[in-house]
Amino acid sequence: MQYYTDINSYKGLERTAVTLGKFDSLHRGHQKLIQSIQRFAQEEHVKSVVFAFDINKDTLLTNQERRQHLETKVDCMIECPFTKDIREMKAEVFIEKILAEKLHVSYVVVGTDFHFGYKKRGDVKMLAEYAPKYNYQLKVLDKELFQNREISSTYVREALKEGNVELANFLLGYSYHMSGVVEHGKHLGRTLGFPTMNIVPADRKIIPRFGVYACRVWVDGKCFHGIGNVGVKPTVTDEMRPLLEVFAFEYKGNAYGKSITVEFCAFERPEEKFTSVEELKTRVDEDIMFGKEYFQRQN
């Protein structure tokens, strides 16, 4: 996959099938758009392009994660920073300069509520009006629904805020996850018999409800079942720095300095402040039992 962080860097000459949006989570609705340009690429021999407006707000996927998700799915990914020039570009100019002249578009695929251009004056009606002039076909896809509600990044965010990662994972079509390099902590978990791996959530990455979850932990390309606590660890520190701490049941190695990925599978309980380390250990033993029973039920 070709990858660009600036539309001006794109120099492709091929005809394209383009889908546009924020793509800040790649949920099932986003996947529907991407599958459509994949079909055009296969059947019409054009280049599939995902054009993402980078709004620079808290997000469900970091840019790196989004790139990894799309790596084998499309021909090209363009991240377009939401600069003043892009923000104030008239919608008609965007169609002419970006879609027609820059991307040589043959097919435009968007959702029913897609808006673009200065003050969001561009919409699917305008895209349809300009299609004959610039020789492209427009395909507008209906929203994906679940429980009579449109699947959206907002819906996913609400589920994560409640700790309902099972709902979030269904809406996404994949497990919500966090990645990072394992750093040294206080080594308290190792002392208590459950050595943990600590990672700091990436900047702008949305953190689920603070608490304990059944997790899958990926280390060195292998998957381990475990439990994780995301929060500020109020029993053992006053730093108030959000941290994800996981215990992988069968992992025996030294993970310090390694990059790991943690998938959230099921919420158990909110984060708590215990009166003693002994009380904490008793509760963590119960958490471990919850995690093991959860994964036994999945088999």
TORTI-795910 format. One record per residue (C-alpha): x, z, y. Coordinates in steps of 0.2 Angstrom, whole numbers, padded with zeros to 4 digits, always signed. Each point is the difference from the previous one (the first is absolute). Layout:
BEGIN
XZY ...
# end
This chain:
BEGIN
+0000+0000+0000 +0006-0004+0017 -0001+0014+0012 -0001+0000+0019 -0002+0014+0013 -0002-0012+0015 -0011-0015+0000 +0013-0009+0011 +0012+0001-0015 -0012-0010-0011 +0006-0018-0001 -0010-0007-0015 -0006-0018+0000 -0012+0001-0015 -0018+0000+0002 -0007+0018-0003 -0015+0010-0006 +0000+0016+0011 -0009+0016+0000 +0001+0011+0015 -0003+0019+0004 +0008+0017+0001 +0003+0001-0019 +0004+0019+0002 -0005+0005-0017 -0002-0016-0011 -0017+0007-0007 -0012-0010-0011 -0007-0009+0015 +0018-0005+0006 +0004-0006-0018 -0016-0011+0000 +0007-0009+0015 +0017-0002-0008 -0007-0006-0016 -0009-0014+0010 +0016-0006+0008 +0009+0001-0017 -0013-0012-0007 +0002-0012+0015 +0019+0000-0003 -0002-0004-0019 -0014-0013+0002 +0005-0008+0016 +0019+0001+0000 +0001+0009+0016 +0010+0016+0005 -0009+0017-0001 +0003+0010+0015 -0005+0018+0004 +0000+0003+0019 -0001+0018+0004 -0002+0008+0018 +0011+0015+0000 -0009+0012+0011 +0013+0014-0002 -0012+0014-0004 -0001+0012-0015 -0002-0011-0015 -0004+0001-0018 +0014-0011-0005 +0017-0001+0008 +0006-0017+0004 +0013+0001-0014 -0014+0005-0012 -0011-0014+0006 +0014-0012-0003 +0003+0006-0018 -0018-0002-0004 -0001-0018+0006 +0018-0005-0006 -0006-0010-0015 -0018-0004+0006 +0003-0012+0015 +0012-0012+0007 +0002+0008+0017 -0003+0016+0009 +0000+0001+0019 +0000+0017+0009 -0005-0004+0018 +0003+0015+0012 -0015+0003+0011 +0010-0004+0016 -0006-0003+0017 +0001-0018-0002 -0010+0000-0016 -0012+0013+0006 -0004-0011+0016 +0000-0017-0008 -0016-0009+0002 -0009-0003-0017 +0000-0019+0003 +0019+0000+0004 +0003+0011-0016 -0009-0014-0010 +0010-0014+0008 +0017+0008+0001 +0001+0011-0015 -0012-0007-0013 +0001-0018+0003 +0018-0003+0008 +0009+0014-0008 -0008+0002-0017 -0006-0017-0003 -0016+0007-0007 -0011-0009-0012 -0011+0015-0006 -0004+0016+0010 -0008+0014-0010 -0007+0015+0009 -0013+0014-0002 -0017-0001+0009 +0005+0012+0013 +0017-0007+0004 +0004+0000+0019 +0016-0006+0009 +0007-0005+0017 -0002+0008+0017 -0013+0014+0000 -0005-0006-0017 -0009-0015+0006 +0005-0010-0015 -0011+0001-0015 -0006-0010-0016 -0012-0010+0011 +0015-0006+0011 +0011-0004-0015 -0014-0011-0007 -0002-0009+0017 +0018-0004+0001 +0002-0005-0018 -0003-0019+0002 +0011-0001+0015 +0015+0007-0009 -0004-0006-0017 -0002+0016-0010 -0014+0007-0011 -0007+0017+0003 -0005+0011-0014 -0009+0017+0005 -0001+0013-0014 -0013+0013-0001 +0006+0018-0001 +0002+0009-0016 -0012+0014-0002 +0000+0017-0009 -0014+0012+0000 -0009-0011+0013 +0015+0002+0012 +0013-0013+0005 +0017+0003-0008 +0011+0003+0015 +0016+0009+0005 -0011+0013+0009 -0009+0003-0016 +0016+0003-0010 +0007+0012+0014 -0016+0010-0001 +0002+0002-0019 +0018+0005+0002 -0004+0013+0014 -0012+0008-0012 +0012+0000-0015 -0011-0013-0009 +0015-0010-0006 -0010-0007-0015 -0012-0008+0012 +0014-0006+0011 +0009-0007-0015 -0016-0010-0005 -0002-0007+0018 +0018-0005+0000 +0001-0007-0017 +0016+0009-0003 +0006+0018+0001 +0004+0007+0017 +0018+0004+0000 +0015+0007+0010 +0018-0005-0002 +0016+0008+0006 +0018+0006-0004 +0000+0017-0009 +0008+0013+0011 +0007+0018-0003 -0012+0014+0003 +0001+0019-0003 +0001-0003-0019 -0014+0013-0002 -0009-0011-0013 +0015-0001-0011 +0002+0019+0001 -0018+0002-0005 +0001-0012-0015 -0007-0016+0008 +0013-0010+0009 -0008-0010+0013 +0005-0016+0010 -0003+0000+0019 -0003-0015+0011 -0005-0002+0018 -0015-0011+0003 +0005-0016+0009 -0003-0002+0019 -0018-0005+0004 -0005+0002-0019 -0017+0008-0001 +0001+0016-0010 -0014+0006-0011 -0009+0016+0001 +0013+0014-0002 -0001+0007-0017 +0005-0002-0019 -0003-0016-0009 +0003-0007-0018 +0013-0014+0003 +0010-0014-0008 +0018+0001+0005 +0011-0015-0001 +0019+0003-0002 +0013-0013-0005 -0014-0012-0005 -0008+0012-0012 -0017+0009+0003 -0003+0019-0003 -0015+0010+0001 +0000+0015+0011 -0007+0010+0015 +0003-0001+0018 -0003+0011+0016 -0001-0009+0016 +0000+0011+0015 +0011+0012+0009 +0004+0013-0014 -0006+0015+0010 +0005+0013-0013 +0019-0004+0001 +0003-0008+0018 -0006+0001+0018 +0006-0017+0004 -0017-0009+0000 +0008-0016-0005 -0011-0010-0012 +0009-0003-0017 -0005-0006-0017 +0007+0010-0014 -0003-0006-0018 +0004+0007-0017 +0001-0013-0013 -0004+0008-0017 +0013-0010-0011 +0013-0004+0012 +0017+0007-0004 +0012-0008+0011 +0007+0003+0018 -0010-0010+0012 +0008+0006+0016 +0004-0015+0011 -0011-0012-0010 -0015-0010+0006 -0016+0005-0008 -0018-0005+0001 -0014+0013-0002 -0018-0006-0004 -0015+0011+0004 -0012+0001-0015 -0012+0015+0002 -0002+0014+0012 +0001+0018-0007 +0000+0012+0015 +0004+0002+0018 +0017+0007+0005 +0001+0019+0001 +0011+0013+0007 +0003+0013-0013 +0005+0018+0002 +0015+0000-0011 +0011-0012-0010 -0007+0007-0016 -0017-0004+0005 +0006-0018+0004 +0007-0002-0017 -0016+0006-0008 -0010-0013+0009 +0013-0014-0003 -0001+0004-0019 -0019-0003+0002 +0003-0016+0010 +0012-0007-0014 -0014+0003-0013 -0012-0009+0011 +0012-0015+0001 +0003+0000-0018 -0018+0001-0004 -0004-0014+0012 +0012-0012-0008 -0006+0004-0017 -0017-0005+0005 +0006-0017+0006 +0007-0004-0017 
# end
